[in-house]
Every structure is written in structure tokens, then in C-alpha cells.
């Protein structure tokens, strides 16, 4: 029977990969909008006379909104589904993103970032919910790795596109022009996305392939029940440790390269592109590796955790990044670290669908995203304090290099076997 389903999956329509393309595009746009503040940090700091603490506070309020919104959107997509949940998220973040072009103070900028954080927090809960609907368990890590790679494409596009727009039209117009991307995606999403069972482009064979896993009871699972489950905190603490590191790279790396290697708005583009190209490879590789180990007969538990351990080891050299005098050697070390982060993240993102019934996946992802954003808030305050007080990035890189071992330890201690969780409605 399994061989028959596997053959059907290969021979039937493959419309599920079209859904991944949509998720990839949304995530790329999400990261263009998100990373613009990092790329424009030197320009905005000079124009608005920001200190490192001012910048950290703006990032802090984005993270605070992200924490609130992630928890809310996790629940929203479980109740109204991925299609409408994603549409609401993109609408909110696009409006907030365009609003950046009209601000004139640190407070106003923080307010715009707060709105952006609320909307952008819906991207991954909705995206993971869509993957859970459209893919069998053994393909989910790979599918998540593919759409998560959109984050790196967005991070690549931003330092190439935004400096050019800023030099040609000013930073305010750059926010308005890039906001159009969200509108175009929203139209495509509403036209294309349906559940697999309701989609005319999905063949009976592909639908059987998608639905090959044992069916979960589709009943609401309350937050009060989820927060009492160890496996929820295995995922959430993993996010708490690793999410702040990605935020650090995203929001502080352009400024770091500028200060450490004398780069400006137009010259730090190629190094950032190289770093995020490596990140793209890591995102896809992480999902592929755990899937390959499972196809080779390894358990889900062993495959996920071995992959995450390999990633944690690969991040370690970033501890010494501040002491590297060669720009391109530093780019290689940081790029490997960001690639390992994305590979680790692709597997961590898959844990809710590995361990929980489908009705709870969005809520668990939301809880984890909120806890991760709280970690990001703490990291933002820490970064602002360190850079204003001692002016060195070394303590920040030390935190980055050690966080993934802490995350993996938390996951393993709280869920030694990544066993499926049996939950009652509530």
C-alpha cells in the first residue's frame, strides 16, 4: 500500500509545489519589508539622529508586536484557516510597511514597526498551517525549508534593491514602492489558494498522497491545554534560544559590516547577498537532510535531532567573527552560521506538525513564535546596551554561537522521543 501511494505521489499532479511557491514569495516579501530597517540603519540614524539604544528600542517594539501577533495569528489560522489568515496578515503588514514612508520621529517609526510586527507575525503560522494541509509528514520539513528559503531571498533582494531606490528616490519612497509587492501577492493568494480537497487542480492520486498520514480529529484545542504540555515548551524554548540570533543577524549585520569593514549603503550589498545565498542553501539542506535520514529508516526523533546537532556545531565559529580582519573570510563564517540557523529552523518549525494534531499546529507555532519574539526583545535591549556601552560585537557573537546547543538541549530534555501528543478538546 505504501509503495502504491509513493508511486501515486510521483506520477500524479504536483500542485502542492505551486502552494510552496506562493509561500516562498510571501516569505521573501515579508523579509524585504522586515530587513529594510537594517539596510537603511546608517541612513536613518544619520537622518533622525538615532543612538544605538534608539535603534534597539525600535527593534524592541517590532518584537513586542511580533510576540503579540504570533500568538494571535496561531489561533486565528487554526480557526479561520490558512487562506483567510494569511490574507489578513499580509494586509496588515503591507499597510504598516507603506506607513514607514510618512514618519518623522523615533516614536512614529516605532509605531509603524509595531504595526509591521503585528502583520508579519502571521506569516509562519499561516505558512506552516498551509504546509500541514498540503503535504504528508515526510515532505513537510523539505516544504518548510523551501518556503523558509524565501526569507533569504528577501534578505538578498533587500540590499540590492533598497539602496538603489534610496539613492534614486529617497528612503521614504523606497518603503512605498516595495509595499506594492505585498498587494500583488495578496491578489494571487486569494485567487489560487484552496484546501487540497477543494482544489480543482489536485488529482485524486495527489490528494491520496497528501492525505496518507492517519487522520487527526478536527476539534479545537484550547491554549490552556497546550501550555500544560511539555512538547509545547520543547518547541517554544527552542524558538526562544534561536530566534533572537536570526533577528540579530537581520537587524544588526548591515551596521556591523559597515562599522567593521568600512562599507556604506551601496557597498555592503554584495557581502550581504553572499551571506544570505549561503542561508538559502542551508534552509533547503536542513529540510532535505532530515527527510533523507527518515527515508533511510531513521526515526523522526533521531533524524530531526541529528540534523539540528550538525547545525549547532556549524554555527560555533561565528564566536570569533569580530576578530577576523578579512571581509570575505568573515562573510564565509557568518554565512555558514546563518545557513546553519536556517537548517536548524526548518527542522524546529516541523516539530509541531510532528508531535501535535493538525487542529493544534497553528496554536503551538503561535506560542513558540511569541516566546521566540520575547527572546528577540531581550536580545534587542542587550545589543543596544552592549554597543552603546562597550562598542564591541564580540559578546553578541558569543551568544549567537552558543544558542543552538541550548535550543537542542531544551528540545531533547522536554521531548526525548518527539512522541505524538494525545490531546482532548478544550
C-alpha positions in Angstrom: 0.0 0.0 0.0 2.8 2.4 0.9 4.6 1.7 -2.4 1.3 2.4 -4.3 0.9 5.8 -2.5 4.5 6.6 -3.1 4.1 5.9 -6.8 0.9 7.9 -7.0 2.8 10.8 -5.4 5.4 10.7 -8.1 3.0 10.2 -11.1 0.1 12.4 -10.1 -0.3 16.1 -10.3 2.1 18.0 -8.1 0.1 21.1 -7.5 1.2 21.2 -3.9 4.5 22.6 -5.0 2.7 25.6 -6.5 1.5 26.3 -3.0 5.1 26.2 -1.8 6.0 28.8 -4.5 3.3 31.1 -3.1 4.5 30.6 0.5 8.1 31.2 -0.7 7.1 34.5 -2.4 5.2 35.7 0.7 8.1 35.0 2.9 10.5 36.8 0.6 8.3 39.9 0.6 8.0 39.6 4.4 11.7 39.7 4.7 12.2 42.6 2.3 9.8 44.6 4.4 11.4 43.4 7.6 15.0 43.9 6.7 14.7 47.3 5.2 15.3 48.9 8.6 18.6 47.0 8.9 19.8 48.0 5.5 18.8 51.6 6.0 20.1 51.8 9.6 23.1 54.1 8.8 21.0 56.4 6.6 18.1 56.6 9.1 20.4 57.0 12.1 22.1 60.0 10.4 18.8 61.5 9.2 17.0 61.1 12.5 20.0 61.3 14.9 19.4 57.8 16.4 21.7 56.3 19.1 22.2 52.5 19.3 19.7 52.5 22.1 17.1 54.3 20.0 17.5 51.8 17.2 17.3 48.9 19.7 14.1 50.4 21.1 12.5 50.5 17.6 13.5 46.8 17.1 12.2 46.1 20.6 8.7 47.4 19.7 8.7 45.4 16.5 9.5 42.3 18.5 6.8 43.1 21.1 4.2 43.3 18.4 5.5 40.1 16.8 5.1 38.4 20.2 1.5 39.5 20.5 0.6 38.9 16.9 2.3 35.5 16.6 0.2 34.1 19.4 -2.9 35.6 18.0 -2.3 34.5 14.4 -1.5 31.0 15.6 -5.0 30.8 16.9 -6.6 32.7 14.0 -5.3 30.3 11.4 -6.5 27.3 13.4 -10.0 28.9 13.5 -10.4 30.5 10.0 -7.8 28.6 8.1 -4.6 29.4 6.2 -6.2 31.2 3.3 -8.0 34.0 5.2 -5.5 34.1 8.0 -2.6 34.7 5.6 -4.7 37.4 3.7 -5.4 39.3 7.0 -1.7 39.1 7.9 -0.4 40.4 4.6 -3.0 43.2 4.5 -1.9 44.5 7.9 1.8 44.3 7.3 1.6 45.9 3.9 -0.3 48.9 5.2 2.1 49.3 8.1 5.1 49.0 5.8 4.0 51.7 3.5 3.3 53.9 6.6 7.0 54.0 7.3 7.4 56.4 4.4 5.5 59.1 6.3 7.1 59.0 9.7 9.3 61.9 11.2 10.4 60.7 14.7 11.7 57.7 16.6 8.3 57.3 18.2 6.4 57.4 14.9 8.9 54.9 13.4 8.4 52.6 16.4 4.6 52.8 15.9 5.0 51.8 12.2 7.3 49.0 13.2 4.7 47.8 15.8 2.1 47.6 13.1 4.5 45.7 10.8 5.3 43.3 13.6 1.6 42.5 14.2 1.0 41.7 10.5 4.3 39.9 9.8 3.8 37.6 12.7 1.1 35.8 10.7 3.5 34.7 8.0 4.9 31.5 9.6 1.8 30.3 11.5 -0.2 30.5 8.2 2.5 29.1 6.1 3.1 26.1 8.4 -0.6 25.6 8.6 -0.7 25.5 4.7 2.1 23.0 4.6 0.3 20.8 7.1 -2.8 20.8 4.9 -0.9 20.2 1.6 1.9 17.8 2.5 2.4 14.4 4.1 4.6 14.3 7.2 7.7 13.0 5.4 7.7 16.0 3.0 6.9 18.8 5.4 10.4 19.6 6.6 11.5 19.9 2.9 8.5 22.0 2.0 9.0 24.3 5.0 12.7 24.5 4.2 11.8 25.6 0.6 9.3 28.3 1.6 11.6 29.4 4.5 14.3 29.9 1.9 12.2 32.9 0.8 13.5 34.7 3.9 17.0 34.5 2.4 15.8 35.6 -1.0 14.1 38.6 0.6 17.3 39.3 2.5 19.3 39.1 -0.8 16.9 41.3 -2.7 16.8 44.0 0.0 20.5 45.1 -0.1 20.4 45.1 -3.9 17.1 46.9 -4.4 16.7 49.2 -1.4 20.0 51.2 -1.7 19.2 51.8 -5.4 15.7 53.0 -4.6 17.0 55.1 -1.7 19.7 56.8 -3.8 17.3 57.4 -6.7 14.1 58.4 -4.9 14.9 58.7 -1.1 14.2 56.2 1.7 10.6 57.3 2.1 9.7 56.3 -1.5 11.6 53.1 -1.0 9.0 52.0 1.6 6.1 52.9 -0.7 7.4 51.2 -3.8 8.3 47.9 -2.0 4.8 47.9 -0.4 3.3 47.2 -3.9 4.8 43.7 -3.8 2.5 42.8 -0.9 -0.6 43.9 -2.8 0.3 41.8 -5.8 0.9 38.7 -3.7 -2.4 39.1 -1.9 -4.3 39.1 -5.1 -2.5 36.0 -6.3 -3.1 34.2 -3.0 -6.8 34.8 -2.9 -7.2 33.6 -6.5 -5.1 30.5 -6.2 -5.3 29.1 -2.6 -7.9 26.5 -1.6 -7.6 23.4 0.6 -6.4 20.3 -1.4 -9.8 18.6 -1.2 -11.5 21.6 -2.7 -8.9 22.4 -5.3 -9.8 21.6 -9.0 -6.1 21.3 -9.9 -5.4 18.5 -7.5 -5.9 15.0 -8.9 -7.3 12.1 -6.8 -3.9 10.5 -6.7 -2.2 13.6 -5.4 -4.9 14.1 -2.8 -4.4 10.5 -1.6 -0.7 11.1 -1.4 -1.2 14.3 0.6 -3.7 12.6 3.0 -1.7 9.4 3.5 -1.0 10.0 7.2 -3.5 8.9 9.8 -6.3 11.4 10.1 -6.4 13.7 13.2 -9.7 14.6 14.9 -10.5 18.1 13.8 -11.6 19.7 17.1 -10.5 22.9 18.7 -7.6 22.6 21.2 -7.5 25.3 23.8 -4.4 27.3 24.8 -4.9 26.3 28.5 -4.5 22.7 27.5 -1.5 23.3 25.2 0.6 25.3 27.7 0.4 22.3 30.1 2.1 20.0 27.6 5.9 19.6 27.8 6.1 19.2 24.0 4.7 22.8 23.6 7.6 24.1 25.6 10.1 21.9 23.8 9.2 23.9 20.7 8.8 27.2 22.4 12.1 27.2 24.2 13.9 26.1 21.1 12.4 29.3 19.5 13.4 31.4 22.5 17.0 30.5 22.0 17.4 30.7 18.3 15.0 33.4 17.1 17.0 36.2 18.7 20.1 35.2 16.8 18.4 35.5 13.4 17.0 38.9 14.4 20.5 39.9 15.4 21.8 39.0 12.0 18.9 40.6 10.2 18.9 43.9 12.0 22.5 44.5 13.1 24.6 42.7 10.4 24.5 45.6 7.8 25.6 48.1 10.5 28.3 45.7 11.7 29.8 45.2 8.2 29.7 49.0 7.7 31.5 49.7 11.0 34.0 46.8 11.0 34.9 46.9 7.3 34.2 50.5 6.3 31.3 49.6 3.9 28.5 52.1 3.0 24.9 51.8 1.7 26.0 50.8 -1.8 29.0 48.6 -0.9 27.7 46.2 1.7 25.2 44.7 -0.7 27.5 42.0 -2.2 28.6 40.7 1.2 25.0 40.5 2.4 24.0 38.8 -0.8 26.7 36.2 -0.3 25.7 35.6 3.4 22.0 35.1 2.5 22.8 32.9 -0.5 24.5 30.6 1.9 21.5 30.8 4.2 19.2 29.7 1.3 21.3 26.6 0.8 21.2 25.9 4.5 17.4 26.2 4.6 16.9 23.7 1.8 19.7 21.4 3.0 18.3 21.2 6.6 14.9 20.0 5.4 16.4 17.7 2.8 18.8 16.1 5.3 16.3 15.1 7.9 13.9 13.8 5.2 16.7 11.8 3.7 17.6 10.3 7.1 14.0 9.3 7.6 13.7 7.7 4.2 16.9 5.8 5.1 15.0 4.2 8.0 15.9 6.6 10.8 13.2 7.7 13.3 11.7 11.2 13.1 13.3 11.8 16.6 16.8 10.8 15.5 16.6 12.5 12.1 15.5 15.8 13.4 17.9 16.0 16.3 21.0 14.7 14.4 20.3 17.4 11.8 20.0 20.1 14.5 23.2 19.0 16.2 25.1 19.2 12.9 23.7 22.8 12.6 24.7 23.8 16.1 28.3 22.7 15.5 28.4 24.7 12.2 27.4 27.9 14.0 30.2 27.8 16.6 32.9 29.6 14.6 30.8 32.7 14.5 32.0 33.4 18.0 35.3 34.6 16.5 33.8 36.8 13.8 34.8 40.1 15.4 38.5 39.1 15.3 38.5 38.3 11.6 40.2 41.1 9.6 39.4 39.8 6.1 35.9 40.8 5.0 35.3 37.8 2.8 36.5 35.3 5.4 34.1 36.9 7.9 31.4 36.7 5.3 32.1 32.9 4.9 32.0 32.3 8.7 28.8 34.4 9.2 27.2 32.9 6.1 27.8 29.3 7.4 26.3 30.4 10.7 23.2 31.8 9.0 22.9 28.8 6.8 23.1 26.5 9.8 20.4 28.7 11.6 18.0 28.2 8.6 18.7 24.4 8.5 18.1 24.2 12.3 15.0 26.4 12.0 13.5 24.3 9.2 13.5 21.2 11.4 12.4 23.1 14.5 9.4 24.5 12.6 8.4 21.0 11.7 8.2 19.7 15.3 4.6 21.0 15.9 3.3 19.0 13.0 5.4 16.0 14.0 4.1 16.0 17.6 0.6 17.6 17.6 -2.7 17.0 15.8 -3.4 19.4 13.0 -6.0 21.3 14.9 -3.3 22.4 17.4 -0.4 23.1 15.0 -1.2 26.8 14.4 -1.6 27.5 18.1 1.6 25.7 19.1 3.5 27.6 16.3 2.0 30.8 17.7 3.0 30.1 21.3 6.6 29.3 20.1 6.7 32.4 17.9 5.6 34.5 20.8 8.3 33.0 23.1 10.9 33.5 20.4 9.9 37.1 19.9 10.3 37.7 23.7 13.8 36.3 23.3 14.2 38.8 20.4 13.1 41.7 22.6 15.7 40.7 25.2 18.4 40.5 22.5 17.5 43.9 21.2 17.9 45.5 24.6 21.1 43.6 25.2 22.5 44.6 21.8 21.7 48.3 22.3 23.3 48.3 25.8 26.4 46.4 24.7 27.0 48.6 21.6 26.4 51.9 23.4 28.5 50.9 26.4 31.5 49.0 25.0 31.1 49.3 21.3 32.0 45.7 20.5 30.0 43.0 18.8 32.0 40.1 20.4 29.6 39.5 23.3 26.8 39.3 20.8 28.6 36.8 18.6 29.4 34.6 21.7 25.6 34.5 22.4 25.0 33.6 18.8 27.5 30.8 18.7 26.1 29.0 21.8 22.4 29.5 21.4 21.8 26.4 19.2 23.2 24.0 21.7 20.9 25.4 24.3 17.9 25.1 22.0 18.7 21.5 21.1 19.2 20.6 24.8 15.8 22.1 25.7 14.1 20.2 22.9 15.7 16.9 23.9 15.1 17.3 27.6 11.4 18.2 27.2 10.7 15.8 24.4 13.2 12.9 24.4 11.3 10.9 21.7 9.3 13.6 19.8 6.3 11.4 20.5 2.9 12.3 19.2 0.8 14.1 21.8 -2.8 13.0 22.5 -5.0 16.0 23.3 -8.6 16.4 24.3 -10.6 19.4 23.0 -10.7 22.4 25.4 
